[in-house]
Amino acid sequence: MVKKKKIPMRMCLGCQEMRPKKELIRVVRTPDDIIEIDAGGKRSGRGAYICPTKECLLKAVKGKRMEKAFGRTVPQEVVETLKERLVNSGAQRI
């Protein structure tokens, strides 16, 4: 009998849906209390995930879900960087 490989699932802060971890963008609060985008998904610290769509990012910002996830305000430059990456990639994938 073949074992089925478990796919790690994470919840998007915007749409609140569970999705495979590889499909989401990870934003991390490092131990130095700096919030930044984690492109590799391996940085140490508190992570939160967002779908690679502009709608999910706007919902997460409007609902202050990123602030709740990290326990502090998210710098505007992190939000702007996420928006730029979404616009440059055609709002499909980062």
ABEGO torsion letter per residue (X at the ends): XBBBBBBBBBBBAAAGBBBBAAABBBBBBBAAGBBBBBAAGABBEBBBBBBABAAAAAAAAAAGAAAAAAGBBBBAAAAAAAAAAAAAAGGABX
